[in-house]
Amino acid sequence: MKHRTFFWFFLPTALAMLLFIFLPIVSVVMQSVYIDHEQVFKEVENCDIFGCKKATVVDNDATEQLRNEKPLGRFVGVSNYFNRSHLASSELKAAWESSNGIGEFFSQVYNLPFYRAITFTLVFTFTVTPLLIFFGFLIAIGVNSISERIKGVVIFFSLLPMIVTPLIGSLILFWMIDSRGIIGSTLQRLLDDPDLSLKASTPLTWITLIVYGVWHAAPFAFVVFYAGLQTLPQDTLESAMIDGASRWERVRYVVLPHLMPLVTFVALIQLMDNFRVFEPIIGFNASAHATSLSSIIYSDLNGESQLLSSAATTSVLTIIGVIILLSPVLVRTWRDWGKD
């Protein structure tokens, strides 16, 4: 392709990336180094029949003028990243000096909002991602082996979790695990514990969110792997069968190597998605037991006073976290590509 042709072909994509990816990221980074202006106060004198008294009140006109002159706020550099709502450097130092052991130190750190959110985010990401790849692969192998008569029906039902809107799916499961729902009431009868509540326990809430994450995302892995199985070289598979390879050996030495590029692709997509987990926490109303980086951003933007700088700082830290997460996979992919 000629350079001129390639330029006009790539220009719409480049413009879209500039407008909807690069510029918003630059805007968020800029907002993260500012904080809201403090209110301007003025001293006034109130007089009545008993005399005059001085009082301090908010100067709304001066405050509004300051906000109009400097709409981003007051520049503070990187201090937003190290305050108590984020990396909490001072609190970490104090916790390390006052704790009597590693356990007590981590207990104090976990009480900090950012580290509580990053803990759940990482547990969710590194639990859901391998499980959905595993179950997606199993479903693809199973569907690829069944009769053509029922394959269409099985594929349809296998894709249902992905078709359902994430928030609606989480709400449905939320109602099912309620003490009056089918799952909640069944567990109460099986365990003979009428007070059992999946919503009241932090570990059970985490498990429920992880189960939902796997249930919702496994169909995506299934679609990708099932498409990859259609390109499997039949000659190689038949040669393995003639050589006496068992079904497990054919899967291990023929199918898996063929699908490894797709495994890498699914891992990349799902690592990004799972690290930004948000809808299940809102749908399950689980903020008392589980918070993520995305839910912190939502809380900052949806509170009574919108904390734009705090939300921007958490967004930048989330972007950095995604880059760190994807780096090993991208480096390995680059090395494999270089060998080829």
QUIQUI-V244071 format. One record per pair of residues at least 24 apart in sequence whose ideal C-beta (glycine too) atoms are under 6 Angstrom apart, sorted by sequence separation. I is the first residue (numbers start at 1). J is the second residue. D is the distance in Angstrom with one decimal. If there is no record, write none. Layout:
[[I J D] [I J D]]
This chain:
[[39 63 5.3] [88 112 4.9] [293 318 4.7] [232 258 5.6] [86 114 5.0] [37 66 5.2] [37 67 5.7] [228 259 4.9] [225 259 5.9] [228 262 4.6] [37 73 5.7] [36 73 5.0] [37 74 5.6] [34 72 4.5] [35 73 5.2] [224 262 5.3] [34 73 3.8] [35 74 5.5] [173 212 5.4] [34 75 5.6] [35 76 5.3] [170 212 5.9] [224 266 5.5] [33 77 5.7] [221 266 5.0] [169 216 5.8] [275 322 5.5] [32 80 5.7] [272 322 5.7] [275 325 5.9] [161 215 5.2] [271 325 5.2] [161 216 5.1] [162 219 3.8] [161 219 5.3] [162 220 5.7] [159 219 5.0] [158 219 5.8] [268 329 5.6] [267 329 5.9] [158 222 5.8] [212 280 5.2] [264 333 5.8] [209 280 5.0] [205 286 5.1] [128 210 5.7] [132 214 5.0] [136 218 4.7] [140 222 5.1] [127 210 5.2] [131 214 4.7] [135 218 4.6] [139 222 4.4] [205 289 4.1] [206 290 5.9] [128 213 3.9] [132 217 4.5] [136 221 2.5] [140 225 3.8] [144 229 4.8] [205 290 5.7] [128 214 5.5] [132 218 4.5] [136 222 4.3] [140 226 4.2] [202 289 4.3] [133 221 5.4] [137 225 5.3] [132 221 5.4] [136 225 5.7] [140 229 5.9] [170 279 5.8] [174 283 5.8] [170 280 4.6] [174 284 4.8] [167 279 4.9] [171 283 4.8] [166 279 4.1] [170 283 2.7] [170 284 5.7] [167 283 5.1] [133 266 5.8] [129 270 4.9] [129 271 5.8] [129 274 5.6] [128 274 5.1] [125 274 4.2] [124 274 6.0] [125 275 5.0] [124 277 5.3] [120 290 4.9] [121 292 4.7] [120 292 5.8] [121 293 5.5] [117 291 4.5] [117 292 5.5] [117 293 5.3] [117 296 5.2] [85 310 5.6] [86 313 5.6] [80 309 5.8] [81 313 5.8] [80 313 4.4] [35 309 4.8] [34 309 5.7] [31 308 5.9] [31 309 6.0] [32 312 4.1] [31 312 3.8] [32 313 4.3] [28 312 4.8] [32 316 5.0] [28 315 5.0] [29 316 5.8]]
